[in-house]
Amino acid sequence: MPPALRRRTCLAVVLAAGEGTRMRSARPKVLHKIAGCSMLGHVLRSLNAAGTDHIVIVAGPGQADIGAEAAAAASHAEIVIQAERRGTAHAVLSARDAIAKSYDDLLVVFADTPLVRPNTFERMREELCAGDAAVVVLGFETPRPAGYGRLILQGGLLTAVREDRDAAEDERSITTCNAGLMAIDGRRALALLDEIGDRNSQKEYYLTDIVAVAAARGLPVTAAMAGEDEVMGVNDRIQLAEAEAILQARLREQAMREGVTFVDPSSVTLAFDTKLRRDVVIEPHVVFGPGVEVGEGSLIRSFSYLEDVTIGENAIIGPFARLRPGTKLARDVHIGNFVEVKASEVGAGAKINHLSYIGDSKVGAKTNIGAGTITCNYDGFKKYKTDIGEHVFIGSQTALVAPVKVGDGAYIGAGSVITRDVSADALALTRAPTIEKSGWAQTFREKKGKQRGTLGKEPNMAGASTCHKTGDGE
């Protein structure tokens, strides 16, 4: 945070009461996710990083889910309810009690504008204190200004925000547009907001009118600028997908600058909190859910899905691996094709290379899990633990019925069903003896051949086909 801002207090009011009817969803619009995090969550994360001291989220009636999301994303956030919707300024004044505490800076932001970076909020605050401005409006440049409010600037000061429908012909050519977000001098904020009237066709209180209110008082109003894609609002699922694409590109670029290799960047999906260390290589078509951290030098092969997983250094994952929540892999672990690991710890150098399921388990260092091995951890009511020691060899097609423990250095014979603990360095197997009947196969084939001859020739398939075509029944 810039030094000048460390001495200033900041309140943020987040407008989240919109119904979002164009999303056509039972879920509040601002809880729809981008890169694994809700739009509201992205806004709160950016505000936290920008040094806000308190956050008030303005929600609508019956939006309890918003409160739960806010509590998870920002401990210093509170919810207020806008009982009736009478415009953006009216929504901001739902936070009157917090605004009345006269924080140095007041940020007014929208929960459906999720891509604003923390440094943009910081620049708005810096602009507020640098020129003693009463209001700072966030703007953007666009070659397609139709439909946006225009910022009317004179001598570096903002004199008006002109809605598109009200703009004069010469004003319509202005390409500097209003993003809607504002920073307001906290000492003057309540007086300015209270002076906004509803003298318009909609009888609503518009936040943009604060510019004219401040100008009428002789108070300076300025503009700060951001990129067009950074301030895009999300109103429907098409725009949600556009925002996802923008954020994915941003996340991949940051990862590559930090030393990550993507073989085909556009095919990889990251989460908002994915942590990829130096020299990690990601092959095409890998999906990262929230909560994944991958250690230095590890390789994630194609078509793998990872969520809430920690992976150590120089591990190899996939292809076609699924790592589920609660999984922790140490360094040099190999997880191969069609392997699923859930809520398990796998020690350094262990290998689970083929077609296996390991759940609610602990696997020791240098242990080898054979193809087709499964831990039977669920009886329909409760989950049970499997504890496999170090340097254990589990033969192919083994079922480990939890709760069970396999000691260090033990061997499990292929095809076994292990229901009791196995001692260290022991061999355990459950296998019926092999029975061999000499010549049985030849006798069997001869017998079947004779039976076939007595039953006549093979059915006439051509004739059968003709029967179907003519409509005769079978």
C-alpha positions, 0 to 999 in steps of 0.5 A, a space after each residue: 500500500 502507498 505510504 500516504 494511504 497507511 495514515 488514512 482510514 477507509 470505508 467501502 460500501 459494496 452494492 450487492 442488492 440487485 436481483 440479477 433477473 437477466 442471469 435467470 438464476 435462483 442464486 443471487 447474481 453476485 454469488 455466481 463464480 469466476 475462477 472458483 470465487 464468487 463475484 462478491 468474493 473477488 470484490 471483497 478480496 480486492 478491497 482487503 488488499 487495498 487497505 480498507 478498514 471496514 466494509 458494508 455490503 448492501 444486500 436485498 431482502 431474503 439474500 442470506 447467502 450473501 451474508 454467509 459469503 461475505 463472512 467467509 471473504 472478509 472478517 471486517 464486513 457487515 451486511 445492511 439491507 436495502 428494503 426498497 430499491 430507489 436508486 444507487 444513492 439510496 442504496 449507499 445511504 443504507 450504510 448511513 451509520 457506518 458513513 457517519 463515523 467519518 472515515 477519511 475515504 469512502 469507496 463505493 463499488 459494485 459487487 457485479 464488477 469483479 475484475 477491479 484490481 486492488 491498485 485501482 482502488 488505491 489510485 482512487 484513494 490517492 487521487 482523493 487525498 492528493 488534490 483534496 477532491 471531494 469525489 473521484 469517479 472511476 472512468 475508462 476509455 472505449 471506442 464504443 461509448 454508446 450506452 455509457 454515461 460520459 465523463 465531462 471533463 474541463 481543465 482536469 476536473 469533472 463537471 458532470 456525468 452525462 447519461 447517454 440518453 441525455 447527452 448532447 450531440 457533441 457529447 456523444 463523441 466523448 469516449 471517456 465513460 463512467 464505470 460507476 465506482 467512486 471514492 468520496 471524501 469521508 468527512 463530506 460524504 454524508 452531507 453530499 449524499 443527503 443532498 441528492 434528490 429524486 427529481 427525475 422521471 424514475 423518482 430515484 436517487 442517482 449516485 452520479 448526481 453527487 458530481 453536480 452536488 459537489 460542483 455546486 458547492 465549489 468542491 473539486 471532483 476528478 476522475 481516475 482511469 482504469 482499463 475497459 475490461 477491468 471495470 466490466 459489469 456482469 449482468 448475464 451469463 454471456 458477460 459472466 463467461 467473458 469475465 471468466 476469460 479475462 480473469 483466466 488470461 490474467 491468472 495464466 499470464 501472472 503464473 508464466 511471469 513467475 516461472 510456470 510453463 503452460 504447454 497450451 495456456 488457453 486450455 488450462 483452467 486456473 482458480 483465483 487462488 492457484 499457487 504454482 511454484 517455479 518450473 512447474 509444467 502444466 500440460 493441456 486440458 488441466 483444471 484447477 479447482 480452488 485451494 491447489 498448491 503445486 511445488 517447484 519442478 512438478 509436472 501436471 499431465 493432461 486431463 487432470 482435475 485438482 481441487 484443495 490439494 497440496 503437491 510437493 516438489 518434483 511430483 508427476 501427476 496424471 494424465 487423467 488423474 483426479 485429486 480431491 479435497 484434503 489430499 497432500 502429496 510429498 515430494 517426488 510422488 507419482 500419481 498416474 493415469 486414472 488414479 483418484 486420491 481423496 483426503 489422503 497423505 502420500 509420502 515422499 517418493 510413493 507411486 500410485 501409477 495405475 487405475 487406483 482409488 486411495 481415500 481417507 488414507 496415509 501412504 508412507 514414503 517409497 511405497 508402491 501401490 499396484 494397478 487396480 488397488 482400492 481402499 474400501 473406506 466407506 460402509 454407507 454410514 461412516 468413513 474409515 482410515 487406511 494406514 499404509 507404512 513406508 516401503 510397502 509393496 501393494 500387489 495389483 487388484 488389492 482391496 484394503 478394507 478399512 480400518 486397516 493398517 499395513 506395516 512398514 516393508 510389508 508385501 501384499 499379494 496381488 488380488 488380495 482382500 485385506 481385512 486385518 492389520 498386516 505386520 511390518 515386513 510380512 507377506 499377506 495374501 488372500 488367494 484360493 489355490 490354483 486348480 489345473 485340469 490337464 486337457 480340459 480345454 481341448 475336451 470342452 472345445 470338441 464337445 461344443 463343436 459336436 453340439 453345434 453340428 447337431 443343431 444344424 446350420 447357422 441362421 440365415 441372416 440375409 433371410 432374417 433381414 428380409 423378414 424384418 423388411 417385409 413386416 413378418 414377426 419374429 
